[in-house]
Amino acid sequence: MLYIQMTTIIAMILTVFFSYDEYKKGTMKLRNFKTICVCEGIALLGLICLILT
């Protein structure tokens, strides 16, 4: 179970990293970037709570 959780956390971090790269290049709007960051943050908080319980 921990393997799946750690893989998911790494995938979330990479998603935000690559989205930031697209935002800096100008191919992604700020609104879309903020939406991705908020969704990934909520998912990350949920996973952290799941790991702690």
Steps between C-alpha positions, in 0.01 A plus 500: 500500500782741582652438155180617328475806724861603441464448124188718501676776695791497256260514204323801656826684551606431142162619370539835675862528388420439133192723516717779638738450208212532254376810683845664483521427125169678453309201361278471810275766646539606863146386581572146380828489692330613821227239454757224459692614808187516716379156389840342553530667840164363614594152378835524679334600827260209467786257447692639797193453720462147366863420580472640854187300589 
